[in-house]
Amino acid sequence: MTGLYIHIPFCASRCIYCGFYSTTMENMKQRYIDAVCKEINSYYNDKTTAASWQTIYLGGGTPSQLTESQLRQIFETIGTPASNIEITMECNPDDITEEFANVISSLPINRISMGAQTFSDTRLQFLHRRHNADEVKTAVSRLRKAGIKNISVDLMFGFPNETIEDWQADIQAALSLNVEHLSAYSLMYEEGTTLFRLLEQGKIQEIDDELSLKMYDTLVNTLTDAGYEHYEISNFAKKGYRSRHNSSYWNNTPYIGIGAAAHSFNGRKRWWNISDIKKYCEGIENNNPEREIEIIDADTHYNDLITTALRTRDGLDITMLSRDQQDYLLKNAQHLINEGMLKLDNKKLSLTRQGIYISDSIMSDLIKV
């Protein structure tokens, strides 16, 4: 069983922080969807069918920029998936009209992931987001009315000049929506983004580490007190509502990525499509897709497990490792266990609350270089 990820790169406009592959080339939409459907079909054979997918995820970009007919084309190509699997689509709040909410509910989609980011209109404008704060609340209401029972909302913290009170207000606004899942990320300054250039030019400043840590503490305390399970560094869910698809990335489950820049993994190798929509379409159309491939050796597999499984509350099951790998890991982890940054319980190695704060440093200590 594998996960199916479909990358929809189209955006009406680009947010200043986004480092994912996206495009505003609206005229390419139908050609791209045709190529995506052809690529999906290329993975189907006697062993891989619609019923093979464990989860399906439409990410972006902005999948909610597709038309009803384009979404139906994708799901008609996928075919009838197994019952009760998680099928997620990312949406922008301002795309969720009553009509579009009803379109979603008429498709196999049963989970929506929505980028709220903040409930401050000023900060939304700074990010160049298209929606305003009220549209997030309206979108959730429309989705509920249409019968969507599993909604996730993304938040960001650590904006320039943001205060702890600003962040507390954002968390409370998100909690008032009573959604099943919340993800929260510190604002990242990725090279190549407009946000990074503003930082380089001295037009904005990052918040200090102490305030960022306080914001994260506030997040964890407030959401866990509200009954959400903190099941991954940046993710919180009501009972039974962990993101199954994203969890597959953290627990070594194979997945297939469809579309420009999409990645795939089968346990032995990973491969990814070219990050260029025109070249992607040309390659698929000519039955010669442009891809890069990486063979996963023992050390790479070990490092992958360290940097994914350790992000989760469940941690890393060390029995998945060879004896030599277990010895190496435990030797390097012992001082961190002694310092209270890691804990080893019933063959599961996991971060403590204190360890989460320095997770990148811990993982760096444990990987093989």
C-alpha positions, 0 to 999 in steps of 0.5 A: 500500500502506498500514498499518492501525492499529486502536485498542482502548482498553479497559484493566482499570485505568489506568497512571499515566503513560499519555496515550493514549486509553483507557477502563475501560468494559467494557460497551462492548466488543462495541458498540465492536468492531461499530463498528470492524468497520463502520469497517473495511468503510467503507474497502473498495472495488475499490481497497482490499481486505484485500490492500492492507494493508502492515502491521496493528497492534492497539494500545491500550489493551489489545488482549489484553483482547478475547475470542477471538470479538471478535478473530476478528470483527475478522480476519474483517472484515479478510479475508485479508491479503497473505502475509508481512505484519507483523501486530502485537498489543499485549499485557499480560503477565498476559493471556498464559495458555497458552490465550490464547497458542494463540488468538493463534497461531491468528489471522493475528497474527505479532508481539507487542508487550508492555509489560514497562516494568520488571522491578522489582515495586516500580516496576511497582506504582508505575506501577499495572501489573497484572503482575509481573516473573515474568509477563513471562518466563512470557508470552514462554515461552508465546508461544514455545511457541505458535509466535510467533517475533517478540516486542517488549518495551517498557522504561522508564527514569528512574523517581524514585529509579532508579539506573543499577544498577537500569536495568542490571538491567532491560536484562539481564533484557530481554536474557535473554528473547532477544526480536527487538525492544526499545523503551525510553523515558524516563518522560514526565510528560504533562499530565493523567496521574496521574504529572504530578499527583504531580510537581506536588504534589511527591510525586515528583521527576524524575531529573536530566538527567545521569543520564537521559543516562547511562541512555540511553548505557547502553541504546545501548551494551548493546543494540548490543553484544548485536547489536541494531541501533539503528534509531530513537531508542528502538527496537532490533531483531535483523537483519530484525526492525525494526517495519515498521508503526512504520517506516511512520510515520517514512518517510511511508507512508500509513496508516488508523486505525480506532477512537476517537482513531485517526489516518489519513494519505494524504500530502495530509491527515490525519484522526482520530476523536473521543476518546470511545468513546460518540460514536465508536460513535454516529457510526459506527452512524449513518454520520456519524463524528465526525472532524477533518481537517487538510490538509497543505500544503508546509510541514507536509509538510516539518516532518513529514519533519523530525520523523519521518525524522530519528528513524531511523538511515536519516535523511531522504532530502533528494531527497524535498524540493523544491529550495527546501526542500532549500536551507532545510534545508541552510542551517539544518543546516550549523552542526549538521553542522559541530558533529558533530550531523548528517551528510550522506551520499549525500543522506541527512541523519541524526543522529549519536550526539551529535545524538541527545542533543539531537534535539528541539532539532535538529528545532526548529532545522530545522522551518519555523515 
